[in-house]
Amino acid sequence: MDGKPMRLAGAHEVRELLGVSRQRVYQLAARPDFPEPVAILAQGKVWAVDDIEQWIADYRAPSGEADLVGAGAGGVTRPAEPG
């Protein structure tokens, strides 16, 4: 480790990072491609912010591109494969 403190986020902070509803955070957290929580507390799951930010970079389409496949309400999923 580089000595830098790990930034942590609960569901509320993840919701703000993604711009989605609390329900959508829980739907995304159930996906196999979503980062694993670093801890599960009585208050809920806790993720490393760096993991969430990397997931956003990997799975959000750049601005101006078409909607993401299977996005539904909340809109964060893997972009469609080129056809």
PDB file of N, CA, C and O in Angstrom:
ATOM      1  N   MET A   1       0.831  -1.183   0.000  1.00  0.00           N
ATOM      2  CA  MET A   1       0.000   0.000   0.000  1.00  0.00           C
ATOM      3  C   MET A   1       0.873   1.243   0.000  1.00  0.00           C
ATOM      4  O   MET A   1       1.999   1.199   0.496  1.00  0.00           O
ATOM      5  N   ASP A   2       0.391   2.332  -0.536  1.00  0.00           N
ATOM      6  CA  ASP A   2       1.192   3.537  -0.689  1.00  0.00           C
ATOM      7  C   ASP A   2       1.076   4.489   0.499  1.00  0.00           C
ATOM      8  O   ASP A   2       1.583   5.608   0.420  1.00  0.00           O
ATOM      9  N   GLY A   3       0.437   4.094   1.588  1.00  0.00           N
ATOM     10  CA  GLY A   3       0.292   4.947   2.753  1.00  0.00           C
ATOM     11  C   GLY A   3      -0.853   5.931   2.666  1.00  0.00           C
ATOM     12  O   GLY A   3      -1.138   6.642   3.630  1.00  0.00           O
ATOM     13  N   LYS A   4      -1.508   5.980   1.529  1.00  0.00           N
ATOM     14  CA  LYS A   4      -2.654   6.869   1.342  1.00  0.00           C
ATOM     15  C   LYS A   4      -3.887   6.204   1.937  1.00  0.00           C
ATOM     16  O   LYS A   4      -4.126   5.024   1.679  1.00  0.00           O
ATOM     17  N   PRO A   5      -4.685   6.938   2.736  1.00  0.00           N
ATOM     18  CA  PRO A   5      -5.887   6.307   3.304  1.00  0.00           C
ATOM     19  C   PRO A   5      -6.873   5.904   2.212  1.00  0.00           C
ATOM     20  O   PRO A   5      -7.033   6.603   1.211  1.00  0.00           O
ATOM     21  N   MET A   6      -7.534   4.756   2.424  1.00  0.00           N
ATOM     22  CA  MET A   6      -8.526   4.270   1.476  1.00  0.00           C
ATOM     23  C   MET A   6      -9.810   5.090   1.645  1.00  0.00           C
ATOM     24  O   MET A   6     -10.315   5.251   2.756  1.00  0.00           O
ATOM     25  N   ARG A   7     -10.325   5.600   0.533  1.00  0.00           N
ATOM     26  CA  ARG A   7     -11.607   6.311   0.568  1.00  0.00           C
ATOM     27  C   ARG A   7     -12.718   5.274   0.481  1.00  0.00           C
ATOM     28  O   ARG A   7     -12.700   4.411  -0.396  1.00  0.00           O
ATOM     29  N   LEU A   8     -13.681   5.359   1.387  1.00  0.00           N
ATOM     30  CA  LEU A   8     -14.771   4.386   1.442  1.00  0.00           C
ATOM     31  C   LEU A   8     -16.099   5.057   1.138  1.00  0.00           C
ATOM     32  O   LEU A   8     -16.267   6.260   1.340  1.00  0.00           O
ATOM     33  N   ALA A   9     -17.048   4.252   0.645  1.00  0.00           N
ATOM     34  CA  ALA A   9     -18.375   4.767   0.309  1.00  0.00           C
ATOM     35  C   ALA A   9     -19.430   3.718   0.633  1.00  0.00           C
ATOM     36  O   ALA A   9     -19.281   2.543   0.300  1.00  0.00           O
ATOM     37  N   GLY A  10     -20.491   4.159   1.284  1.00  0.00           N
ATOM     38  CA  GLY A  10     -21.658   3.324   1.489  1.00  0.00           C
ATOM     39  C   GLY A  10     -22.613   3.520   0.317  1.00  0.00           C
ATOM     40  O   GLY A  10     -22.291   4.214  -0.648  1.00  0.00           O
ATOM     41  N   ALA A  11     -23.771   2.912   0.407  1.00  0.00           N
ATOM     42  CA  ALA A  11     -24.746   2.980  -0.689  1.00  0.00           C
ATOM     43  C   ALA A  11     -25.125   4.419  -1.027  1.00  0.00           C
ATOM     44  O   ALA A  11     -25.311   4.752  -2.197  1.00  0.00           O
ATOM     45  N   HIS A  12     -25.239   5.267  -0.018  1.00  0.00           N
ATOM     46  CA  HIS A  12     -25.627   6.664  -0.280  1.00  0.00           C
ATOM     47  C   HIS A  12     -24.566   7.372  -1.128  1.00  0.00           C
ATOM     48  O   HIS A  12     -24.896   8.072  -2.086  1.00  0.00           O
ATOM     49  N   GLU A  13     -23.302   7.187  -0.774  1.00  0.00           N
ATOM     50  CA  GLU A  13     -22.229   7.825  -1.538  1.00  0.00           C
ATOM     51  C   GLU A  13     -22.106   7.228  -2.935  1.00  0.00           C
ATOM     52  O   GLU A  13     -21.843   7.948  -3.899  1.00  0.00           O
ATOM     53  N   VAL A  14     -22.294   5.924  -3.048  1.00  0.00           N
ATOM     54  CA  VAL A  14     -22.257   5.285  -4.367  1.00  0.00           C
ATOM     55  C   VAL A  14     -23.391   5.836  -5.228  1.00  0.00           C
ATOM     56  O   VAL A  14     -23.206   6.095  -6.417  1.00  0.00           O
ATOM     57  N   ARG A  15     -24.551   6.012  -4.629  1.00  0.00           N
ATOM     58  CA  ARG A  15     -25.699   6.592  -5.342  1.00  0.00           C
ATOM     59  C   ARG A  15     -25.330   7.966  -5.897  1.00  0.00           C
ATOM     60  O   ARG A  15     -25.650   8.283  -7.043  1.00  0.00           O
ATOM     61  N   GLU A  16     -24.661   8.776  -5.088  1.00  0.00           N
ATOM     62  CA  GLU A  16     -24.268  10.110  -5.546  1.00  0.00           C
ATOM     63  C   GLU A  16     -23.202  10.044  -6.641  1.00  0.00           C
ATOM     64  O   GLU A  16     -23.249  10.817  -7.597  1.00  0.00           O
ATOM     65  N   LEU A  17     -22.246   9.130  -6.507  1.00  0.00           N
ATOM     66  CA  LEU A  17     -21.209   8.984  -7.534  1.00  0.00           C
ATOM     67  C   LEU A  17     -21.803   8.583  -8.876  1.00  0.00           C
ATOM     68  O   LEU A  17     -21.375   9.069  -9.923  1.00  0.00           O
ATOM     69  N   LEU A  18     -22.792   7.693  -8.840  1.00  0.00           N
ATOM     70  CA  LEU A  18     -23.388   7.180 -10.070  1.00  0.00           C
ATOM     71  C   LEU A  18     -24.541   8.025 -10.588  1.00  0.00           C
ATOM     72  O   LEU A  18     -24.881   7.954 -11.769  1.00  0.00           O
ATOM     73  N   GLY A  19     -25.144   8.825  -9.714  1.00  0.00           N
ATOM     74  CA  GLY A  19     -26.303   9.615 -10.125  1.00  0.00           C
ATOM     75  C   GLY A  19     -27.534   8.755 -10.333  1.00  0.00           C
ATOM     76  O   GLY A  19     -28.330   9.013 -11.236  1.00  0.00           O
ATOM     77  N   VAL A  20     -27.697   7.723  -9.496  1.00  0.00           N
ATOM     78  CA  VAL A  20     -28.828   6.807  -9.614  1.00  0.00           C
ATOM     79  C   VAL A  20     -29.571   6.726  -8.282  1.00  0.00           C
ATOM     80  O   VAL A  20     -29.141   7.304  -7.284  1.00  0.00           O
ATOM     81  N   SER A  21     -30.679   6.011  -8.279  1.00  0.00           N
ATOM     82  CA  SER A  21     -31.463   5.840  -7.061  1.00  0.00           C
ATOM     83  C   SER A  21     -30.801   4.811  -6.136  1.00  0.00           C
ATOM     84  O   SER A  21     -29.934   4.047  -6.562  1.00  0.00           O
ATOM     85  N   ARG A  22     -31.212   4.804  -4.892  1.00  0.00           N
ATOM     86  CA  ARG A  22     -30.706   3.824  -3.931  1.00  0.00           C
ATOM     87  C   ARG A  22     -31.048   2.411  -4.392  1.00  0.00           C
ATOM     88  O   ARG A  22     -30.226   1.501  -4.283  1.00  0.00           O
ATOM     89  N   GLN A  23     -32.260   2.232  -4.906  1.00  0.00           N
ATOM     90  CA  GLN A  23     -32.671   0.918  -5.406  1.00  0.00           C
ATOM     91  C   GLN A  23     -31.756   0.463  -6.541  1.00  0.00           C
ATOM     92  O   GLN A  23     -31.389  -0.710  -6.610  1.00  0.00           O
ATOM     93  N   ARG A  24     -31.390   1.379  -7.424  1.00  0.00           N
ATOM     94  CA  ARG A  24     -30.514   1.034  -8.548  1.00  0.00           C
ATOM     95  C   ARG A  24     -29.122   0.637  -8.054  1.00  0.00           C
ATOM     96  O   ARG A  24     -28.490  -0.243  -8.638  1.00  0.00           O
ATOM     97  N   VAL A  25     -28.639   1.273  -6.988  1.00  0.00           N
ATOM     98  CA  VAL A  25     -27.342   0.876  -6.415  1.00  0.00           C
ATOM     99  C   VAL A  25     -27.392  -0.583  -6.001  1.00  0.00           C
ATOM    100  O   VAL A  25     -26.461  -1.338  -6.283  1.00  0.00           O
ATOM    101  N   TYR A  26     -28.464  -0.991  -5.337  1.00  0.00           N
ATOM    102  CA  TYR A  26     -28.580  -2.379  -4.888  1.00  0.00           C
ATOM    103  C   TYR A  26     -28.702  -3.333  -6.077  1.00  0.00           C
ATOM    104  O   TYR A  26     -28.178  -4.446  -6.028  1.00  0.00           O
ATOM    105  N   GLN A  27     -29.381  -2.915  -7.135  1.00  0.00           N
ATOM    106  CA  GLN A  27     -29.454  -3.742  -8.340  1.00  0.00           C
ATOM    107  C   GLN A  27     -28.069  -3.913  -8.962  1.00  0.00           C
ATOM    108  O   GLN A  27     -27.684  -5.016  -9.351  1.00  0.00           O
ATOM    109  N   LEU A  28     -27.329  -2.810  -9.050  1.00  0.00           N
ATOM    110  CA  LEU A  28     -25.992  -2.864  -9.627  1.00  0.00           C
ATOM    111  C   LEU A  28     -25.044  -3.689  -8.759  1.00  0.00           C
ATOM    112  O   LEU A  28     -24.215  -4.436  -9.280  1.00  0.00           O
ATOM    113  N   ALA A  29     -25.163  -3.558  -7.447  1.00  0.00           N
ATOM    114  CA  ALA A  29     -24.284  -4.278  -6.524  1.00  0.00           C
ATOM    115  C   ALA A  29     -24.472  -5.788  -6.637  1.00  0.00           C
ATOM    116  O   ALA A  29     -23.574  -6.551  -6.280  1.00  0.00           O
ATOM    117  N   ALA A  30     -25.625  -6.225  -7.128  1.00  0.00           N
ATOM    118  CA  ALA A  30     -25.895  -7.656  -7.288  1.00  0.00           C
ATOM    119  C   ALA A  30     -25.278  -8.214  -8.573  1.00  0.00           C
ATOM    120  O   ALA A  30     -25.228  -9.429  -8.763  1.00  0.00           O
ATOM    121  N   ARG A  31     -24.816  -7.335  -9.445  1.00  0.00           N
ATOM    122  CA  ARG A  31     -24.231  -7.783 -10.716  1.00  0.00           C
ATOM    123  C   ARG A  31     -22.834  -8.352 -10.494  1.00  0.00           C
ATOM    124  O   ARG A  31     -22.110  -7.882  -9.616  1.00  0.00           O
ATOM    125  N   PRO A  32     -22.443  -9.360 -11.278  1.00  0.00           N
ATOM    126  CA  PRO A  32     -21.113  -9.943 -11.106  1.00  0.00           C
ATOM    127  C   PRO A  32     -19.969  -9.010 -11.504  1.00  0.00           C
ATOM    128  O   PRO A  32     -18.837  -9.204 -11.060  1.00  0.00           O
ATOM    129  N   ASP A  33     -20.247  -7.997 -12.339  1.00  0.00           N
ATOM    130  CA  ASP A  33     -19.182  -7.087 -12.774  1.00  0.00           C
ATOM    131  C   ASP A  33     -19.010  -5.881 -11.858  1.00  0.00           C
ATOM    132  O   ASP A  33     -18.088  -5.088 -12.047  1.00  0.00           O
ATOM    133  N   PHE A  34     -19.893  -5.734 -10.860  1.00  0.00           N
ATOM    134  CA  PHE A  34     -19.789  -4.600  -9.946  1.00  0.00           C
ATOM    135  C   PHE A  34     -18.724  -4.921  -8.898  1.00  0.00           C
ATOM    136  O   PHE A  34     -18.588  -6.078  -8.501  1.00  0.00           O
ATOM    137  N   PRO A  35     -17.969  -3.921  -8.445  1.00  0.00           N
ATOM    138  CA  PRO A  35     -16.923  -4.185  -7.451  1.00  0.00           C
ATOM    139  C   PRO A  35     -17.466  -4.847  -6.185  1.00  0.00           C
ATOM    140  O   PRO A  35     -18.579  -4.564  -5.742  1.00  0.00           O
ATOM    141  N   GLU A  36     -16.662  -5.723  -5.625  1.00  0.00           N
ATOM    142  CA  GLU A  36     -17.009  -6.357  -4.350  1.00  0.00           C
ATOM    143  C   GLU A  36     -16.860  -5.326  -3.231  1.00  0.00           C
ATOM    144  O   GLU A  36     -15.952  -4.495  -3.272  1.00  0.00           O
ATOM    145  N   PRO A  37     -17.728  -5.373  -2.254  1.00  0.00           N
ATOM    146  CA  PRO A  37     -17.549  -4.464  -1.113  1.00  0.00           C
ATOM    147  C   PRO A  37     -16.287  -4.843  -0.342  1.00  0.00           C
ATOM    148  O   PRO A  37     -15.886  -6.007  -0.321  1.00  0.00           O
ATOM    149  N   VAL A  38     -15.669  -3.848   0.288  1.00  0.00           N
ATOM    150  CA  VAL A  38     -14.486  -4.124   1.107  1.00  0.00           C
ATOM    151  C   VAL A  38     -14.899  -4.542   2.512  1.00  0.00           C
ATOM    152  O   VAL A  38     -14.101  -5.113   3.256  1.00  0.00           O
ATOM    153  N   ALA A  39     -16.162  -4.254   2.878  1.00  0.00           N
ATOM    154  CA  ALA A  39     -16.684  -4.659   4.187  1.00  0.00           C
ATOM    155  C   ALA A  39     -18.202  -4.686   4.122  1.00  0.00           C
ATOM    156  O   ALA A  39     -18.825  -3.985   3.325  1.00  0.00           O
ATOM    157  N   ILE A  40     -18.779  -5.515   4.982  1.00  0.00           N
ATOM    158  CA  ILE A  40     -20.229  -5.546   5.151  1.00  0.00           C
ATOM    159  C   ILE A  40     -20.486  -5.278   6.628  1.00  0.00           C
ATOM    160  O   ILE A  40     -20.137  -6.082   7.492  1.00  0.00           O
ATOM    161  N   LEU A  41     -21.094  -4.148   6.894  1.00  0.00           N
ATOM    162  CA  LEU A  41     -21.358  -3.702   8.254  1.00  0.00           C
ATOM    163  C   LEU A  41     -22.841  -3.814   8.564  1.00  0.00           C
ATOM    164  O   LEU A  41     -23.640  -4.119   7.679  1.00  0.00           O
ATOM    165  N   ALA A  42     -23.212  -3.572   9.803  1.00  0.00           N
ATOM    166  CA  ALA A  42     -24.627  -3.567  10.178  1.00  0.00           C
ATOM    167  C   ALA A  42     -25.392  -2.522   9.362  1.00  0.00           C
ATOM    168  O   ALA A  42     -26.574  -2.705   9.071  1.00  0.00           O
ATOM    169  N   GLN A  43     -24.731  -1.442   8.997  1.00  0.00           N
ATOM    170  CA  GLN A  43     -25.352  -0.376   8.210  1.00  0.00           C
ATOM    171  C   GLN A  43     -25.434  -0.723   6.731  1.00  0.00           C
ATOM    172  O   GLN A  43     -26.155  -0.059   5.986  1.00  0.00           O
ATOM    173  N   GLY A  44     -24.711  -1.745   6.289  1.00  0.00           N
ATOM    174  CA  GLY A  44     -24.742  -2.141   4.889  1.00  0.00           C
ATOM    175  C   GLY A  44     -23.344  -2.326   4.329  1.00  0.00           C
ATOM    176  O   GLY A  44     -22.361  -2.349   5.070  1.00  0.00           O
ATOM    177  N   LYS A  45     -23.270  -2.457   3.020  1.00  0.00           N
ATOM    178  CA  LYS A  45     -22.003  -2.700   2.329  1.00  0.00           C
ATOM    179  C   LYS A  45     -21.206  -1.407   2.203  1.00  0.00           C
ATOM    180  O   LYS A  45     -21.761  -0.310   2.142  1.00  0.00           O
ATOM    181  N   VAL A  46     -19.881  -1.575   2.166  1.00  0.00           N
ATOM    182  CA  VAL A  46     -18.966  -0.450   2.013  1.00  0.00           C
ATOM    183  C   VAL A  46     -17.994  -0.802   0.884  1.00  0.00           C
ATOM    184  O   VAL A  46     -17.418  -1.890   0.860  1.00  0.00           O
ATOM    185  N   TRP A  47     -17.826   0.127  -0.037  1.00  0.00           N
ATOM    186  CA  TRP A  47     -16.950  -0.075  -1.184  1.00  0.00           C
ATOM    187  C   TRP A  47     -15.787   0.896  -1.141  1.00  0.00           C
ATOM    188  O   TRP A  47     -15.870   1.953  -0.517  1.00  0.00           O
ATOM    189  N   ALA A  48     -14.704   0.531  -1.807  1.00  0.00           N
ATOM    190  CA  ALA A  48     -13.594   1.455  -2.015  1.00  0.00           C
ATOM    191  C   ALA A  48     -13.997   2.404  -3.151  1.00  0.00           C
ATOM    192  O   ALA A  48     -14.412   1.961  -4.222  1.00  0.00           O
ATOM    193  N   VAL A  49     -13.872   3.691  -2.909  1.00  0.00           N
ATOM    194  CA  VAL A  49     -14.255   4.685  -3.920  1.00  0.00           C
ATOM    195  C   VAL A  49     -13.450   4.482  -5.195  1.00  0.00           C
ATOM    196  O   VAL A  49     -13.983   4.635  -6.294  1.00  0.00           O
ATOM    197  N   ASP A  50     -12.169   4.139  -5.063  1.00  0.00           N
ATOM    198  CA  ASP A  50     -11.352   3.909  -6.261  1.00  0.00           C
ATOM    199  C   ASP A  50     -11.924   2.784  -7.122  1.00  0.00           C
ATOM    200  O   ASP A  50     -11.886   2.871  -8.349  1.00  0.00           O
ATOM    201  N   ASP A  51     -12.454   1.726  -6.496  1.00  0.00           N
ATOM    202  CA  ASP A  51     -13.065   0.621  -7.240  1.00  0.00           C
ATOM    203  C   ASP A  51     -14.312   1.084  -7.983  1.00  0.00           C
ATOM    204  O   ASP A  51     -14.529   0.709  -9.135  1.00  0.00           O
ATOM    205  N   ILE A  52     -15.125   1.895  -7.326  1.00  0.00           N
ATOM    206  CA  ILE A  52     -16.349   2.410  -7.952  1.00  0.00           C
ATOM    207  C   ILE A  52     -15.993   3.332  -9.110  1.00  0.00           C
ATOM    208  O   ILE A  52     -16.591   3.239 -10.182  1.00  0.00           O
ATOM    209  N   GLU A  53     -15.023   4.222  -8.905  1.00  0.00           N
ATOM    210  CA  GLU A  53     -14.621   5.134  -9.978  1.00  0.00           C
ATOM    211  C   GLU A  53     -14.068   4.372 -11.179  1.00  0.00           C
ATOM    212  O   GLU A  53     -14.317   4.753 -12.322  1.00  0.00           O
ATOM    213  N   GLN A  54     -13.315   3.288 -10.925  1.00  0.00           N
ATOM    214  CA  GLN A  54     -12.802   2.479 -12.031  1.00  0.00           C
ATOM    215  C   GLN A  54     -13.942   1.783 -12.759  1.00  0.00           C
ATOM    216  O   GLN A  54     -13.922   1.682 -13.986  1.00  0.00           O
ATOM    217  N   TRP A  55     -14.936   1.300 -12.017  1.00  0.00           N
ATOM    218  CA  TRP A  55     -16.095   0.651 -12.618  1.00  0.00           C
ATOM    219  C   TRP A  55     -16.849   1.645 -13.503  1.00  0.00           C
ATOM    220  O   TRP A  55     -17.283   1.297 -14.601  1.00  0.00           O
ATOM    221  N   ILE A  56     -17.000   2.864 -13.030  1.00  0.00           N
ATOM    222  CA  ILE A  56     -17.663   3.900 -13.826  1.00  0.00           C
ATOM    223  C   ILE A  56     -16.883   4.119 -15.126  1.00  0.00           C
ATOM    224  O   ILE A  56     -17.473   4.195 -16.204  1.00  0.00           O
ATOM    225  N   ALA A  57     -15.573   4.218 -15.019  1.00  0.00           N
ATOM    226  CA  ALA A  57     -14.745   4.433 -16.217  1.00  0.00           C
ATOM    227  C   ALA A  57     -14.865   3.277 -17.199  1.00  0.00           C
ATOM    228  O   ALA A  57     -14.851   3.484 -18.412  1.00  0.00           O
ATOM    229  N   ASP A  58     -14.983   2.065 -16.679  1.00  0.00           N
ATOM    230  CA  ASP A  58     -15.062   0.885 -17.538  1.00  0.00           C
ATOM    231  C   ASP A  58     -16.439   0.659 -18.161  1.00  0.00           C
ATOM    232  O   ASP A  58     -16.534   0.131 -19.269  1.00  0.00           O
ATOM    233  N   TYR A  59     -17.505   1.052 -17.463  1.00  0.00           N
ATOM    234  CA  TYR A  59     -18.850   0.663 -17.891  1.00  0.00           C
ATOM    235  C   TYR A  59     -19.757   1.794 -18.325  1.00  0.00           C
ATOM    236  O   TYR A  59     -20.862   1.533 -18.800  1.00  0.00           O
ATOM    237  N   ARG A  60     -19.347   3.013 -18.185  1.00  0.00           N
ATOM    238  CA  ARG A  60     -20.169   4.133 -18.656  1.00  0.00           C
ATOM    239  C   ARG A  60     -19.687   4.554 -20.025  1.00  0.00           C
ATOM    240  O   ARG A  60     -18.487   4.694 -20.260  1.00  0.00           O
ATOM    241  N   ALA A  61     -20.646   4.757 -20.941  1.00  0.00           N
ATOM    242  CA  ALA A  61     -20.291   5.236 -22.276  1.00  0.00           C
ATOM    243  C   ALA A  61     -19.864   6.694 -22.185  1.00  0.00           C
ATOM    244  O   ALA A  61     -20.384   7.435 -21.351  1.00  0.00           O
ATOM    245  N   PRO A  62     -18.923   7.119 -23.029  1.00  0.00           N
ATOM    246  CA  PRO A  62     -18.548   8.536 -23.048  1.00  0.00           C
ATOM    247  C   PRO A  62     -19.753   9.409 -23.374  1.00  0.00           C
ATOM    248  O   PRO A  62     -20.684   8.959 -24.042  1.00  0.00           O
ATOM    249  N   SER A  63     -19.740  10.635 -22.914  1.00  0.00           N
ATOM    250  CA  SER A  63     -20.848  11.566 -23.153  1.00  0.00           C
ATOM    251  C   SER A  63     -21.137  11.683 -24.637  1.00  0.00           C
ATOM    252  O   SER A  63     -20.225  11.704 -25.463  1.00  0.00           O
ATOM    253  N   GLY A  64     -22.412  11.761 -24.961  1.00  0.00           N
ATOM    254  CA  GLY A  64     -22.822  11.933 -26.338  1.00  0.00           C
ATOM    255  C   GLY A  64     -23.086  10.629 -27.072  1.00  0.00           C
ATOM    256  O   GLY A  64     -23.627  10.644 -28.177  1.00  0.00           O
ATOM    257  N   GLU A  65     -22.711   9.492 -26.473  1.00  0.00           N
ATOM    258  CA  GLU A  65     -22.994   8.219 -27.127  1.00  0.00           C
ATOM    259  C   GLU A  65     -24.402   7.768 -26.809  1.00  0.00           C
ATOM    260  O   GLU A  65     -25.033   8.283 -25.886  1.00  0.00           O
ATOM    261  N   ALA A  66     -24.896   6.808 -27.572  1.00  0.00           N
ATOM    262  CA  ALA A  66     -26.244   6.272 -27.381  1.00  0.00           C
ATOM    263  C   ALA A  66     -26.383   5.684 -25.982  1.00  0.00           C
ATOM    264  O   ALA A  66     -25.391   5.411 -25.307  1.00  0.00           O
ATOM    265  N   ASP A  67     -27.627   5.495 -25.561  1.00  0.00           N
ATOM    266  CA  ASP A  67     -27.891   4.876 -24.268  1.00  0.00           C
ATOM    267  C   ASP A  67     -27.197   3.530 -24.174  1.00  0.00           C
ATOM    268  O   ASP A  67     -26.959   2.862 -25.181  1.00  0.00           O
ATOM    269  N   LEU A  68     -26.881   3.149 -22.957  1.00  0.00           N
ATOM    270  CA  LEU A  68     -26.227   1.872 -22.731  1.00  0.00           C
ATOM    271  C   LEU A  68     -27.241   0.746 -22.806  1.00  0.00           C
ATOM    272  O   LEU A  68     -28.393   0.918 -22.408  1.00  0.00           O
ATOM    273  N   VAL A  69     -26.827  -0.394 -23.309  1.00  0.00           N
ATOM    274  CA  VAL A  69     -27.704  -1.548 -23.459  1.00  0.00           C
ATOM    275  C   VAL A  69     -28.183  -2.008 -22.094  1.00  0.00           C
ATOM    276  O   VAL A  69     -27.384  -2.152 -21.169  1.00  0.00           O
ATOM    277  N   GLY A  70     -29.479  -2.238 -21.965  1.00  0.00           N
ATOM    278  CA  GLY A  70     -30.035  -2.766 -20.731  1.00  0.00           C
ATOM    279  C   GLY A  70     -30.023  -1.797 -19.576  1.00  0.00           C
ATOM    280  O   GLY A  70     -30.153  -2.213 -18.425  1.00  0.00           O
ATOM    281  N   ALA A  71     -29.869  -0.516 -19.850  1.00  0.00           N
ATOM    282  CA  ALA A  71     -29.723   0.453 -18.780  1.00  0.00           C
ATOM    283  C   ALA A  71     -30.971   0.586 -17.929  1.00  0.00           C
ATOM    284  O   ALA A  71     -30.878   0.613 -16.702  1.00  0.00           O
ATOM    285  N   GLY A  72     -32.134   0.669 -18.553  1.00  0.00           N
ATOM    286  CA  GLY A  72     -33.343   0.871 -17.763  1.00  0.00           C
ATOM    287  C   GLY A  72     -33.238   2.136 -16.943  1.00  0.00           C
ATOM    288  O   GLY A  72     -32.442   3.018 -17.266  1.00  0.00           O
ATOM    289  N   ALA A  73     -34.030   2.243 -15.885  1.00  0.00           N
ATOM    290  CA  ALA A  73     -33.979   3.405 -15.015  1.00  0.00           C
ATOM    291  C   ALA A  73     -32.654   3.378 -14.260  1.00  0.00           C
ATOM    292  O   ALA A  73     -32.296   2.355 -13.677  1.00  0.00           O
ATOM    293  N   GLY A  74     -31.945   4.459 -14.264  1.00  0.00           N
ATOM    294  CA  GLY A  74     -30.699   4.532 -13.548  1.00  0.00           C
ATOM    295  C   GLY A  74     -29.494   4.464 -14.454  1.00  0.00           C
ATOM    296  O   GLY A  74     -28.476   5.088 -14.152  1.00  0.00           O
ATOM    297  N   GLY A  75     -29.560   3.749 -15.531  1.00  0.00           N
ATOM    298  CA  GLY A  75     -28.671   3.795 -16.644  1.00  0.00           C
ATOM    299  C   GLY A  75     -27.211   3.433 -16.544  1.00  0.00           C
ATOM    300  O   GLY A  75     -26.418   4.056 -17.250  1.00  0.00           O
ATOM    301  N   VAL A  76     -26.784   2.498 -15.746  1.00  0.00           N
ATOM    302  CA  VAL A  76     -25.372   2.156 -15.741  1.00  0.00           C
ATOM    303  C   VAL A  76     -25.217   0.669 -16.053  1.00  0.00           C
ATOM    304  O   VAL A  76     -25.482  -0.182 -15.204  1.00  0.00           O
ATOM    305  N   THR A  77     -24.793   0.367 -17.258  1.00  0.00           N
ATOM    306  CA  THR A  77     -24.493  -1.011 -17.641  1.00  0.00           C
ATOM    307  C   THR A  77     -23.387  -0.989 -18.677  1.00  0.00           C
ATOM    308  O   THR A  77     -22.942   0.078 -19.101  1.00  0.00           O
ATOM    309  N   ARG A  78     -22.948  -2.158 -19.080  1.00  0.00           N
ATOM    310  CA  ARG A  78     -21.867  -2.271 -20.063  1.00  0.00           C
ATOM    311  C   ARG A  78     -22.373  -1.791 -21.424  1.00  0.00           C
ATOM    312  O   ARG A  78     -23.493  -2.107 -21.826  1.00  0.00           O
ATOM    313  N   PRO A  79     -21.525  -1.013 -22.137  1.00  0.00           N
ATOM    314  CA  PRO A  79     -21.927  -0.578 -23.483  1.00  0.00           C
ATOM    315  C   PRO A  79     -22.094  -1.784 -24.414  1.00  0.00           C
ATOM    316  O   PRO A  79     -21.500  -2.841 -24.198  1.00  0.00           O
ATOM    317  N   ALA A  80     -22.901  -1.605 -25.435  1.00  0.00           N
ATOM    318  CA  ALA A  80     -23.128  -2.665 -26.421  1.00  0.00           C
ATOM    319  C   ALA A  80     -21.830  -2.966 -27.161  1.00  0.00           C
ATOM    320  O   ALA A  80     -21.038  -2.064 -27.434  1.00  0.00           O
ATOM    321  N   GLU A  81     -21.620  -4.223 -27.479  1.00  0.00           N
ATOM    322  CA  GLU A  81     -20.469  -4.617 -28.275  1.00  0.00           C
ATOM    323  C   GLU A  81     -20.686  -4.143 -29.708  1.00  0.00           C
ATOM    324  O   GLU A  81     -21.811  -4.185 -30.205  1.00  0.00           O
ATOM    325  N   PRO A  82     -19.633  -3.694 -30.375  1.00  0.00           N
ATOM    326  CA  PRO A  82     -19.793  -3.259 -31.761  1.00  0.00           C
ATOM    327  C   PRO A  82     -20.295  -4.424 -32.618  1.00  0.00           C
ATOM    328  O   PRO A  82     -19.867  -5.563 -32.434  1.00  0.00           O
ATOM    329  N   GLY A  83     -21.195  -4.137 -33.545  1.00  0.00           N
ATOM    330  CA  GLY A  83     -21.800  -5.210 -34.326  1.00  0.00           C
ATOM    331  C   GLY A  83     -21.415  -5.253 -35.695  1.00  0.00           C
ATOM    332  O   GLY A  83     -21.871  -6.122 -36.438  1.00  0.00           O
TER     333      GLY A  83
END
